Amino acid sequence: MTDKIKLSKNTRDDMILAIKAYFLNERDEDLGDLAAGLILDFFVEKLAPEFYNQGVYDAYKYMTNKIEDLLEIQK
């Protein structure tokens, strides 16, 4: 995948807050915005493409099944 996944500023800010809350609640670590942003960048760059590709594949399977269902109504 050559296109980078882009997040709106609001979405990015919300995700940074979620990362900070997770680290505080689960690990008792108080992360700053920079550290949380770097963690988010890592996930977006290294992990998000796999989730995206899985979503594309799942949509493909779903649509393929629906197209096969459509062919069943032929007379």
Summary of the structure (lengths in Angstrom):
residues: 75
radius of gyration: 19.0
end to end distance: 41.9
largest distance: 65.2
contacts: 153
relative contact order: 0.11
helix: 77%
strand: 0%
